[in-house]
Amino acid sequence: MHFLKHNRVFHNNFINNTNQAFADIESIWDDGSLGNYWSDYNGKDENNDGIGDTPYPIPGGNNFDRYPSMHLIDTSFPSVEITYPKGGEKIQNNVTIKWNAYDDMDDLSIKIFYGKGGEWHVIAENEKNDGEYLWNIGEKIYGEGFSIKVSASDANGNTASCISGKFTILPYLSIKILKPENYVYILGREIMPSSMPIVFGDITMEANVKSALEIQKVIFSLSNKNKNYTTTIDHPSSNVSWFFNKFALGDCILSIKAFDSSHFIVKDKKIQIFNL
């Protein structure tokens, strides 16, 4: 190979060429820490850092690769594919981003972004290439036209990226059941821990509802094979409650449904209640 003046030639593999290279003018053959791999290099690596201890001379002039690699340099790019979300989904609150990434020589470092209109924001970086990441979206990010970008980088700095199709992030909406929890209750008082809520007598059901938008209504319901009780609270604050003093015996399902102007979600909990 012949070069013009001031070429920068590094991170390449020169393998079994009759003439590996020729330069009769000044050029740069390394980046200050790593040069190229030369199959005919016969220097040593006494400290086992992967870099030859003596420079590799370039025939034709006063040029040297000061940091010849003892091993083949990875010049291939990784491959990466996003498997979820792929586009068209409606997601909210938390979503598991999934991908497949591969490199033929190195472990990969993963960086994940979300974006809209070409503007990207980092979700996570320096992640292991384990194929998935749980993204807690937060309360302020919602709307149409979002995408995910996953970038995979190998040890030599080769980077490949994949961008998902566009999806919709629904406004944040969550329900947390505060009472009953996994306790035995007598007339609404916690008596002892239990594997599930067990209620004797009347009790005030409590929940916390959060939304990025105004909460339109919350519906409590308690049902079993024979009975179904409901109550609706319009335009509530975040903390909602329902005083339950109806007849119920045995296994029941407590269901809380919260609505904002965009959509609704449901939170269910299995309880036992004994109220005559």
ZIDA-V342564 format. One record per residue. N is the residue number from 1. RES is the residue in three letters. SS is DSSP state (H for helix, E for strand, C for the rest). D_LAST is the distance of its C-alpha to the last C-alpha in Angstrom with 1 decimal. Layout:
BEGIN
n:N res:RES ss:SS d_last:D_LAST
n:N res:RES ss:SS d_last:D_LAST
END
This chain:
BEGIN
n:1 res:MET ss:C d_last:94.0
n:2 res:HIS ss:E d_last:95.9
n:3 res:PHE ss:C d_last:94.5
n:4 res:LEU ss:C d_last:95.4
n:5 res:LYS ss:C d_last:95.4
n:6 res:HIS ss:C d_last:92.3
n:7 res:ASN ss:C d_last:90.0
n:8 res:ARG ss:E d_last:86.7
n:9 res:VAL ss:C d_last:86.1
n:10 res:PHE ss:C d_last:83.3
n:11 res:HIS ss:C d_last:80.2
n:12 res:ASN ss:C d_last:82.2
n:13 res:ASN ss:E d_last:83.2
n:14 res:PHE ss:E d_last:86.9
n:15 res:ILE ss:C d_last:87.3
n:16 res:ASN ss:C d_last:90.5
n:17 res:ASN ss:C d_last:92.5
n:18 res:THR ss:C d_last:96.3
n:19 res:ASN ss:C d_last:96.4
n:20 res:GLN ss:C d_last:93.0
n:21 res:ALA ss:C d_last:93.9
n:22 res:PHE ss:E d_last:96.9
n:23 res:ALA ss:C d_last:97.1
n:24 res:ASP ss:C d_last:100.4
n:25 res:ILE ss:C d_last:98.7
n:26 res:GLU ss:C d_last:96.1
n:27 res:SER ss:C d_last:92.5
n:28 res:ILE ss:E d_last:89.1
n:29 res:TRP ss:C d_last:87.8
n:30 res:ASP ss:C d_last:84.7
n:31 res:ASP ss:C d_last:82.0
n:32 res:GLY ss:C d_last:82.7
n:33 res:SER ss:C d_last:80.5
n:34 res:LEU ss:C d_last:80.7
n:35 res:GLY ss:C d_last:83.4
n:36 res:ASN ss:C d_last:83.8
n:37 res:TYR ss:E d_last:83.9
n:38 res:TRP ss:E d_last:87.4
n:39 res:SER ss:C d_last:87.9
n:40 res:ASP ss:C d_last:91.3
n:41 res:TYR ss:C d_last:90.3
n:42 res:ASN ss:C d_last:91.5
n:43 res:GLY ss:C d_last:90.3
n:44 res:LYS ss:C d_last:88.1
n:45 res:ASP ss:C d_last:84.6
n:46 res:GLU ss:C d_last:84.9
n:47 res:ASN ss:C d_last:81.7
n:48 res:ASN ss:C d_last:79.6
n:49 res:ASP ss:C d_last:78.3
n:50 res:GLY ss:C d_last:79.1
n:51 res:ILE ss:E d_last:82.0
n:52 res:GLY ss:C d_last:85.6
n:53 res:ASP ss:C d_last:87.5
n:54 res:THR ss:C d_last:90.6
n:55 res:PRO ss:C d_last:90.9
n:56 res:TYR ss:E d_last:91.6
n:57 res:PRO ss:E d_last:94.9
n:58 res:ILE ss:E d_last:95.2
n:59 res:PRO ss:C d_last:98.6
n:60 res:GLY ss:C d_last:100.9
n:61 res:GLY ss:C d_last:100.6
n:62 res:ASN ss:C d_last:99.0
n:63 res:ASN ss:E d_last:95.4
n:64 res:PHE ss:E d_last:92.8
n:65 res:ASP ss:E d_last:89.2
n:66 res:ARG ss:C d_last:88.4
n:67 res:TYR ss:C d_last:85.0
n:68 res:PRO ss:C d_last:85.3
n:69 res:SER ss:E d_last:82.2
n:70 res:MET ss:C d_last:82.4
n:71 res:HIS ss:C d_last:79.8
n:72 res:LEU ss:C d_last:79.3
n:73 res:ILE ss:C d_last:77.6
n:74 res:ASP ss:C d_last:74.5
n:75 res:THR ss:C d_last:75.6
n:76 res:SER ss:C d_last:73.0
n:77 res:PHE ss:C d_last:69.9
n:78 res:PRO ss:C d_last:66.4
n:79 res:SER ss:E d_last:64.4
n:80 res:VAL ss:E d_last:60.9
n:81 res:GLU ss:E d_last:58.4
n:82 res:ILE ss:E d_last:55.1
n:83 res:THR ss:E d_last:52.5
n:84 res:TYR ss:E d_last:49.6
n:85 res:PRO ss:C d_last:49.3
n:86 res:LYS ss:C d_last:52.2
n:87 res:GLY ss:C d_last:51.9
n:88 res:GLY ss:C d_last:49.8
n:89 res:GLU ss:C d_last:46.4
n:90 res:LYS ss:E d_last:43.8
n:91 res:ILE ss:E d_last:42.5
n:92 res:GLN ss:C d_last:40.6
n:93 res:ASN ss:C d_last:39.4
n:94 res:ASN ss:E d_last:40.6
n:95 res:VAL ss:E d_last:42.9
n:96 res:THR ss:E d_last:44.7
n:97 res:ILE ss:E d_last:48.4
n:98 res:LYS ss:E d_last:50.2
n:99 res:TRP ss:E d_last:53.9
n:100 res:ASN ss:E d_last:56.6
n:101 res:ALA ss:E d_last:59.7
n:102 res:TYR ss:E d_last:62.7
n:103 res:ASP ss:C d_last:66.0
n:104 res:ASP ss:C d_last:68.7
n:105 res:MET ss:C d_last:69.7
n:106 res:ASP ss:C d_last:67.3
n:107 res:ASP ss:C d_last:63.7
n:108 res:LEU ss:C d_last:62.3
n:109 res:SER ss:E d_last:60.8
n:110 res:ILE ss:E d_last:58.3
n:111 res:LYS ss:E d_last:57.9
n:112 res:ILE ss:E d_last:55.2
n:113 res:PHE ss:E d_last:55.4
n:114 res:TYR ss:E d_last:53.5
n:115 res:GLY ss:E d_last:55.5
n:116 res:LYS ss:E d_last:56.1
n:117 res:GLY ss:C d_last:59.5
n:118 res:GLY ss:C d_last:61.5
n:119 res:GLU ss:E d_last:60.1
n:120 res:TRP ss:E d_last:58.5
n:121 res:HIS ss:E d_last:56.3
n:122 res:VAL ss:E d_last:55.7
n:123 res:ILE ss:E d_last:52.3
n:124 res:ALA ss:E d_last:53.5
n:125 res:GLU ss:E d_last:56.8
n:126 res:ASN ss:E d_last:58.3
n:127 res:GLU ss:E d_last:55.5
n:128 res:LYS ss:E d_last:55.9
n:129 res:ASN ss:C d_last:56.6
n:130 res:ASP ss:C d_last:53.3
n:131 res:GLY ss:C d_last:52.6
n:132 res:GLU ss:E d_last:49.5
n:133 res:TYR ss:E d_last:48.3
n:134 res:LEU ss:E d_last:44.9
n:135 res:TRP ss:E d_last:45.5
n:136 res:ASN ss:E d_last:43.2
n:137 res:ILE ss:C d_last:44.3
n:138 res:GLY ss:C d_last:43.0
n:139 res:GLU ss:C d_last:42.0
n:140 res:LYS ss:C d_last:45.5
n:141 res:ILE ss:C d_last:46.8
n:142 res:TYR ss:C d_last:46.0
n:143 res:GLY ss:E d_last:48.0
n:144 res:GLU ss:E d_last:50.1
n:145 res:GLY ss:E d_last:53.2
n:146 res:PHE ss:E d_last:52.4
n:147 res:SER ss:E d_last:54.0
n:148 res:ILE ss:E d_last:53.8
n:149 res:LYS ss:E d_last:57.1
n:150 res:VAL ss:E d_last:57.4
n:151 res:SER ss:E d_last:60.7
n:152 res:ALA ss:E d_last:61.9
n:153 res:SER ss:E d_last:64.8
n:154 res:ASP ss:C d_last:66.8
n:155 res:ALA ss:C d_last:68.7
n:156 res:ASN ss:C d_last:71.8
n:157 res:GLY ss:C d_last:70.2
n:158 res:ASN ss:C d_last:70.1
n:159 res:THR ss:E d_last:67.1
n:160 res:ALA ss:E d_last:65.5
n:161 res:SER ss:E d_last:62.7
n:162 res:CYS ss:E d_last:60.4
n:163 res:ILE ss:E d_last:58.7
n:164 res:SER ss:C d_last:55.6
n:165 res:GLY ss:C d_last:55.3
n:166 res:LYS ss:C d_last:53.6
n:167 res:PHE ss:E d_last:49.8
n:168 res:THR ss:E d_last:47.3
n:169 res:ILE ss:E d_last:45.2
n:170 res:LEU ss:C d_last:42.1
n:171 res:PRO ss:C d_last:41.1
n:172 res:TYR ss:C d_last:39.0
n:173 res:LEU ss:E d_last:35.2
n:174 res:SER ss:E d_last:32.6
n:175 res:ILE ss:E d_last:28.9
n:176 res:LYS ss:E d_last:27.7
n:177 res:ILE ss:E d_last:24.0
n:178 res:LEU ss:E d_last:23.8
n:179 res:LYS ss:E d_last:20.1
n:180 res:PRO ss:C d_last:18.3
n:181 res:GLU ss:C d_last:21.2
n:182 res:ASN ss:C d_last:21.5
n:183 res:TYR ss:E d_last:19.8
n:184 res:VAL ss:E d_last:16.8
n:185 res:TYR ss:E d_last:14.8
n:186 res:ILE ss:E d_last:12.9
n:187 res:LEU ss:C d_last:12.0
n:188 res:GLY ss:C d_last:14.5
n:189 res:ARG ss:E d_last:17.3
n:190 res:GLU ss:E d_last:19.2
n:191 res:ILE ss:E d_last:19.5
n:192 res:MET ss:E d_last:21.6
n:193 res:PRO ss:E d_last:23.0
n:194 res:SER ss:C d_last:21.7
n:195 res:SER ss:C d_last:23.1
n:196 res:MET ss:C d_last:20.3
n:197 res:PRO ss:E d_last:17.4
n:198 res:ILE ss:E d_last:14.4
n:199 res:VAL ss:E d_last:11.6
n:200 res:PHE ss:E d_last:9.1
n:201 res:GLY ss:C d_last:7.3
n:202 res:ASP ss:C d_last:9.2
n:203 res:ILE ss:E d_last:12.6
n:204 res:THR ss:E d_last:15.8
n:205 res:MET ss:E d_last:17.3
n:206 res:GLU ss:E d_last:21.1
n:207 res:ALA ss:E d_last:24.2
n:208 res:ASN ss:E d_last:27.9
n:209 res:VAL ss:E d_last:29.9
n:210 res:LYS ss:E d_last:33.7
n:211 res:SER ss:E d_last:36.2
n:212 res:ALA ss:C d_last:40.0
n:213 res:LEU ss:C d_last:39.5
n:214 res:GLU ss:C d_last:37.4
n:215 res:ILE ss:E d_last:33.7
n:216 res:GLN ss:E d_last:33.1
n:217 res:LYS ss:E d_last:29.3
n:218 res:VAL ss:E d_last:26.2
n:219 res:ILE ss:E d_last:23.4
n:220 res:PHE ss:E d_last:20.0
n:221 res:SER ss:E d_last:18.0
n:222 res:LEU ss:E d_last:15.0
n:223 res:SER ss:E d_last:15.2
n:224 res:ASN ss:C d_last:14.8
n:225 res:LYS ss:C d_last:16.5
n:226 res:ASN ss:C d_last:14.3
n:227 res:LYS ss:C d_last:13.2
n:228 res:ASN ss:E d_last:15.2
n:229 res:TYR ss:E d_last:14.6
n:230 res:THR ss:E d_last:17.7
n:231 res:THR ss:E d_last:19.4
n:232 res:THR ss:E d_last:23.1
n:233 res:ILE ss:E d_last:25.1
n:234 res:ASP ss:E d_last:28.8
n:235 res:HIS ss:C d_last:31.6
n:236 res:PRO ss:C d_last:29.6
n:237 res:SER ss:C d_last:31.1
n:238 res:SER ss:C d_last:30.9
n:239 res:ASN ss:E d_last:27.7
n:240 res:VAL ss:E d_last:24.6
n:241 res:SER ss:E d_last:21.0
n:242 res:TRP ss:E d_last:17.7
n:243 res:PHE ss:E d_last:14.9
n:244 res:PHE ss:E d_last:11.7
n:245 res:ASN ss:C d_last:8.7
n:246 res:LYS ss:C d_last:7.4
n:247 res:PHE ss:C d_last:5.0
n:248 res:ALA ss:E d_last:6.6
n:249 res:LEU ss:E d_last:7.7
n:250 res:GLY ss:E d_last:11.2
n:251 res:ASP ss:E d_last:14.3
n:252 res:CYS ss:E d_last:14.5
n:253 res:ILE ss:E d_last:17.5
n:254 res:LEU ss:E d_last:17.7
n:255 res:SER ss:E d_last:20.9
n:256 res:ILE ss:E d_last:23.0
n:257 res:LYS ss:E d_last:26.1
n:258 res:ALA ss:E d_last:28.8
n:259 res:PHE ss:E d_last:31.8
n:260 res:ASP ss:E d_last:35.2
n:261 res:SER ss:C d_last:38.2
n:262 res:SER ss:C d_last:39.4
n:263 res:HIS ss:C d_last:36.5
n:264 res:PHE ss:E d_last:32.9
n:265 res:ILE ss:E d_last:31.1
n:266 res:VAL ss:E d_last:27.7
n:267 res:LYS ss:E d_last:25.9
n:268 res:ASP ss:E d_last:23.2
n:269 res:LYS ss:E d_last:21.1
n:270 res:LYS ss:E d_last:19.1
n:271 res:ILE ss:E d_last:16.0
n:272 res:GLN ss:E d_last:13.2
n:273 res:ILE ss:E d_last:9.7
n:274 res:PHE ss:E d_last:6.7
n:275 res:ASN ss:E d_last:3.8
n:276 res:LEU ss:C d_last:0.0
END
